[in-house]
Amino acid sequence: MFNHYIDGLITETNKLGTTIAYADDIAIIIDKKIHVKETINIIMKWCERNQMCINKLKSGIMKVKQKSYKKKKVIFIEGVPEVIQYKFLGVELTNSLRLRPHIDMIKDKLEKFMKLGS
């Protein structure tokens, strides 16, 4: 139902990238750095028109690289932080698309669960 509601937003953001949406989780893959601010502005204007708001601090911009890198300071683009790791649809992704953090998270949850069952 929510996907139908945001169909107009997806149509607009798809002009600059590829949008993946499921319920209220949305990822937009953009291959040109110059389109990042423009895409954020499209999203903010759509939200304003539809009386919705986004928590920019729970959002993130992640540059995907072949090698992982660590940032020394957080950079904000239009109020949205650039991150090196992001959780989308419950999966922890890194900027190098490694799944190790996600596997570690599942392992930690299983260990806690197993301790509760003993």
N, C-alpha and C positions, 0 to 999 in steps of 0.2 A: 504494500500500500504506500509506504513512504517513498519507495523508488518511483512510483507513478507521480507522486507529488513533486519530486525533484527532477523530473524528466527535462524540464526547461533548463535547469542549471547544467545538467549533463550535456545537453545539446550545445550550450554556450561554451563550456570548458573544452569540449571535444574539438572546437575550432583551433585550439592551440596545443592540444595534447591528446592523450588517451585517458579516458576516465573509467575507473573501476569502482563500482558502488554496490554495496550490499547494506540495506537498511540505512543506518546513519554513519557507517564507515565508508569514507570516500578516499580514493587515492587517484591522483592525476599524474601521469607520466609525461614529463615535458622534456624535449630533447634540446631546447634552446634556452640558455640562461636568460635571454632578454624577454622571454615570455612568462617568467615567474611572477614578476610584479603585476603584469597585465592580468594573469589568471587570478591572482589574489584579489585584484580589484573587481573582476567579474563576479567572483564569489561574494564579496562584501556587498556589491550593489544588488545582487540577486537576493541576498539575505534581507537587506533593507526593504526591498520591494515586497517581500513575503513575510515581513515581521518576524524574522528569525535572527538569532545571533550565534556567533561561533566563539568558543573559548580558544583564542589564539595560542595561549600557553599550553593547551592540550593538543595543539596541531603541530606539525613539523614539516620542515623542508629538508630533504635528505639528498645530497649529491651522491650518486652511485659511482663508485670507482672500482677498478680491478684490484687495487691494493687498499686495504683498510688504512685509515689515518685518524689520528686523534686531534681534536681541535683544542687549542689552549683557551680560547675565549668564545663565548656564545655570540653569534651574529644573528641579528633579527632583520628580516626583510618584511616590510609592511607590518611589523609587530609579530610576525610568526618566526619562531626560532629555527635556526638551521641545526639539525641533529645528526648524530652519527649512527643512531639506532632508533628504530620506530616500531611500534606494535600495530599491525594492521590485521583485522579479523582474527585476533588472538595469536598471531604469529609474530615473533620478534625478528625483525629484519635488520641487518647491519648495512652500512654504506658499501660494503664489498659483497653483499648478498650471501654472507655466510650464515648458516643455521645454528652454529655452536651456541649462541646465547639462548636460542629457543630450546634446544636440546637440554641445556643445563637447567633452564627453568622447569621443564617437564620432569627432569630427573629430581630436582629439589622437591617438587610437589609430590612425586611418588614416594620419596623418602619420608616426607612428613606424614603422608597417608599411611605408609607401612608402619610407622611408629605408633600411630593412633590405633591401628588394628592389633598391635601386639599386647 
